[in-house]
């Protein structure tokens, strides 16, 4: 299959990571800053606070989406960025890894 029309090696780059941060305000501010610095086109944002604790949010991007889900009882947050722009995805990954020098786990897939 030829993916050259997208300018990427694949159609979608998926970056997934677990980080040790669960504060919604901190996560929301950091992710919004990173999306802006990487020049992602934010189309929409939605969030939900769970009771008694927990948070999830989603940024709909022109390039795909970013989702985060907190698990306060474990002290972890799951972050997933899917993007059709490999360069922006890699820049976001670098910013995230510089802030969280030891992510609990991360992976990247290209489709």
N, C-alpha and C positions, 0 to 999 in steps of 0.2 A: 504494500500500500504506500502511495506517495503522499507525504505530509508537507511537501515543500510550500504549498499555498499558505500555510499558517506561519511560516518563518521559524518553526520550531522543529525539534526532532520528532515530536509526537503532537497529538491534538490537545491533550490535557496533561499538565504537570500537577500531581497531587503531593502536597507536603503535609505530613502529620507529625505531631509532637505532643508529648506529655510534659508539662512544666509544673514546678512547685510554687504556684501562686493561685489563690482562689478568691481574692478580693475583686468583686465586680467592677468597682470604680477604677482600680488600677489596671485591670485587664482591658477594659473598654477604652481607656485613655491611651494605653500603649498600642493596642491594635489599630486604633484610629490614626495615631501618629505614624505607625509603620506603613499603613496603607497609603497615607498621603505622601510620605517620603519616597515610596516606591512608585508613585504616580498611578496607582490603581484608580479606575473610575468607579466611585461609589454611587450606586443607583438607589439603594434603599438600605435601611437598618431596622431591625426589630430585636426586642429582647424580652426575656421573661424571668422573673424572680420566683423561685420555688419556696414553699413553706414546709418545714421550718428553715431550710437553707438550701442553697444551690442556685445556679444562674446559668442561663444559656442565651446566646445571642447569635445573630447572623447578619453579615453584611452581604447584600447582593451587589455584585460587581459587574461592570461591563465585560470583564474577563472571566467571570464565573462567580465564586463565592468564598467567604471566610466564615467559619463557624467555630464557636468556643463553647465548651460545656464544663462547668466546675463540679468537682466532687469533694466538697469541704471535709467530709468525714474521712477522706484519704489524703487530704492536703494536696490534691492534684487538679490540674485543668488539662483538658484535651483540646488541642487546636488543630484545625484542618483547613488548609488553603488549597483550593483547586483553581487553576488558572490556565488559560490558553497562551499565556505569555511567559515563557521559561525565564527570561531575564528578570522580570519583575518578581517572579516566584523565588528565584535564587537570592535576589536582594532582600526580600522579606525574610527568608530563611536565615540569612546572615545577620540581620538585625535582631531576630529572635534569639539566635544562638549567642550573640554578643551580650544580650541582656540576661539570659538564663544560661550561664556558662556550662552548666551540667544538666541539660534536659534529661528527664527521667528516661525518655526513649524518643526516637524520631525515625522517620522513614520517608522515602520519596519514591513515587511511581510515575512513570511516563506512559501514557496510552496514545 
